[in-house]
Amino acid sequence: MTPTLLFSALAGLLFGAGLVISGMADPARVLAFLRLAPGWDPSLAFVMGGALAVAVPGFALMRRRGKPLFAPMLTQPPPSRLDQRLLIGAAIFGLGWGLQGYCPGPAVVAFGLLQWPALFFIPAMFFGAWLEDRIRL
């Protein structure tokens, strides 16, 4: 296993553990955060703040070094323009997140924990990705 792959796997495990510990893998908690009404749960804002507190200095260090610590270079997708496909995809993603309380990262964690809603969500997510690949807007 290459060092880049090893550190990527460790980062993924750490991310997944953080999702479980913070409650982000619990769709009820996420939905309580997204609901701006009585019963609103602001705790996930602190999770996001904690993520920024770690990520911002890390990216600043990488910019100063000119490359990541455990990879030869930073790879980024090319910039994309704001078009119909992006807007429709973002709307569908947001609608699914708001209805179900899952986005892909926490859904994969919940799937690994055998939480029954994720056992339906993950196959539906893969089906949606497969379908999008075949239907171009």
N, C-alpha and C positions, 0 to 999 in steps of 0.2 A: 504494500500500500504506500503510495507516495505521501510525502509530508503534507502537501496541499489537500489531498483527499482525507487524510487523517484529521487535520485541523478543521476541515469543512464538516466532517461527521461529528466531531466533538462540539463544534459550534451549534450544529443542529440539535444535538442532545441537550446542550445547555439552554437553547432557545425553547425547546419543548418542555424542559423542567420549569423554566421561568413561566411559561404559559399555564402549567398546572398549578404552581405555587401561587401565582397572582390571581387565579380564578378566570383567566381569559379562555380556558377550555370549557367553561360552564356557560352554555348559551343563555340560561336564565339571567345570569349576572351581566352578560354583554347586553342583552335586551333591556335590562333595568338601567344600564348606562345610556343606551340610545333613546330611551323614553324620557323626553323632557316634560314630564308631568309629575304629579304626586307619585312617590315611590322611586324617584330618580336616584340612582346609585353612582355618586361621583368617584368612587374608589378607582375605577380604571383610568381616570385622568392621571392619578398618581403613578400608575403602572407606565403610562406613556411618558410621563415626565422622567421617571427612572430610566427608561430606555433612551431618551434623549440625553440624559446626563452621562450615559456610557458611550453612546454613539458619536456625539459631537466631538468630544476630545479625541476619540479614536480616529475619526476622519481627519481632524486637524493634524494629528501625528502622521497619518499616512501622507497627507499633502506635503508636509515638511520633509518627509523621507523621500517622497517621489514614488514610492511603491508600498504595497502591503507588507506586513511582517512575514507572512508565511506563503507568499506566492511571488512569482517573478514579476508580475505586472497586474495592474488593476484592469479588469475587463468590464466594460459597461456596454449596455445595448445602445445602438445609435439613437439619437433623439428622434422622436416621432412628432408629427404634426397633429393638431387637434382636428379630427375628422369624424364623420358619421359613425364609423365602426367603433372608434374609441369611446364616443359619447354613449352609444347604445350599450356597449359592453360594460361601461362604468355604471350605467343605470341598472342593468340587469344584476351586476355584482352587488350594488348597494341595496337593491330590492331583496335579493336573496339573503343578504346579511341581516337586513332589518326584519325579515319575516322569520328566519330560522335562528339567527343569533350566532351563526358560524361564518368565519372567513376561512380560507384554505388552511392556514397554519394551525389554528386551534382545532379545526375539523380533523386534520390528520392526527393530532395528539389524542383527541377524543376517540377516534377510530381505533388507535392503538390501545386505548383504555377500555375498548369494547362498549362504549356508551351507545345505546341502541339508536338514538337519532343520527349519530354519525355513521352508523352502519348503513343507513339509507342515503345520507347526504353525500358521502364520498363516491359511491357508484354514480349517483346523479351528477356530481361535479365532473367526473370523468366522461360521462355520456354527453354532458353539455360541451366539454372541450372537444370531444370527437365530432359532435354535430357542427360546432362552429367551424371546424376544419373543413367540413364538406359544404357548408352553406356560407358563401361569401356575400356580404351586403354591398 
